[in-house]
Amino acid sequence: MPASTLEASKARLKKAVHRSSATSKDGLLERLFTFAFKGLVYPQIWEDPDVDMQALELKPHSRMVTISSGGCNVMSYLTADPAEITAVDLNRAHVALGRLKLAAAQHLPNYDSFYRFFGEADEKGNIAAYERFLKRNLDEESRAYWEGRDLTGWGRKRITLFSRDLYHHGLLGYCIGAGHFIAKLYGIDPKHFVRARTLDEQRSYFDTALAPLFDKRLVRWATSKKMSLYGLGIPPAQYEALVSASPTGSMSDVLKQRLQKLACDFKLSDNYFAWQAFNRGYAPNAGGSASAPVASGTGEAGPLPPYLRREHFETIRARADRVTVINRSFTEHLEGQDEDSLDAYVLLDAQDWMTDDQLNALWSEITRTARPGARVIFRTAAEPTLLPGRVADDILDRWTYEEARSLELGRQDRSSIYGGFHLYVYNG
């Protein structure tokens, strides 16, 4: 990546995260988070795309803007047939990953090679596939990223992550790995969870094996430190919002509640987020090979995000050219768009990071660019929507908050990590 582009990327991230003086404790934590967030954070996005698509009601004419993150949901939205998707992200690693997925969908020879690359993400053949099919079809910045080297890879090219299990890497992968390590110190192997065959067995395992871990002194001490959740992509400001969501003011209790939903509210056969959390990868044979053994505990090939399902591959291949991935903030991108031109906005949890001024700048641009009936979705660490009292009334009054629908969709969100899911519809 050219030096000027890299510096611009760093500046955007600092502007989004830094809220306190560099000499204060919070300011120091914010700058440590910025440093950590420069690399790959989410090898897989941790929001449920099926819930998103229910809320967005995408049509063939829909033009949407979303935060990219790991790029999984951007690819999955193509199954709903929108006309155009622009994916923005402050993290250059996420931009490079999104562009790699698009190139792979278009240029790898078939579904099996695509699934091997992003479903298994642990085969040496993926590196040969990159050299043969993808390298020449990537833009210069993305190619420079994947062929670059960093300390976390012990000097190896970043593209080798796809031969070393991508999902064990990135801050999220390391955070999940640390959770498994700590559990094993207390004699619990979270991978045993995927042996459960029924919801009752899942609940029993959570109650007897997983829940007691959150009362351990080491766990409560570790989770009381804001830096401990950097691996989940949670900056200091969002940490405070999460703690405020707990009646006890304990992060350990918040995480216990969220993990309980992940473990107990959805069948393993329908929740690939649970497989990633407890098994550190998608279910065995999730790619759907008829001759291979079925996933343990499911009785069938395991669950997958929409973009990785065999039946969607040709559709995604044909529509991949509708997506543009850029290293830019949401507000910055909207400033360059026409009035009355967009139909859908996906903010993930980015607003939890924002000051009131940043929120108002964002929603001013969303309102300016929205067509009548446009939809905005986002998630929050705490349960309530954070907009009332922070975004100006003359902006917010032009939107309808679909409270009942938001609560229902939040209950359906299999990722389970957030306190609230929120849907706003533009009145025009």
Buried (B, 14 or more C-beta within 10 A) or exposed (E): BEEEBBEBBBEBBEEBBBBBEEEEEBBBBBBBBBEBBBBBBBBBBBBBBBBBBBBBBBEEEBBBBBBBBBBBBBBBBBBBBBBBBBBBBBBBBBBBBBBBBBBBBBBBEEBBBBBBBBBBBBBEEBBEBBEEBBBEBBEEBBBBBBEEEBEBBEEEBBBBBBBBBBBBBBBBBBBBBEBBEBBEEEEBEBBEBBEBBEBEBBBEBBEEBBBEBBEBEEBBEBBEEBBBBBBBBBBBBBBBBBBEBBEEEBBBBBBBBBBBBBBBBBBBBEBBBBBBBBBBBBBBBBBBEEEEEBBBBBEEBBBBBBBBBBEBBEBBBEBBEBBBBBBBBBBBBBBEBEEEEBBBBBBBBBBBBBEEEBBBBBBBBBBBBBBEEBBBBBBBBBEEBBBEEBBEEEBBEBBEBBEEBBBBBBEBBBBBBBBBBBBBBBEE
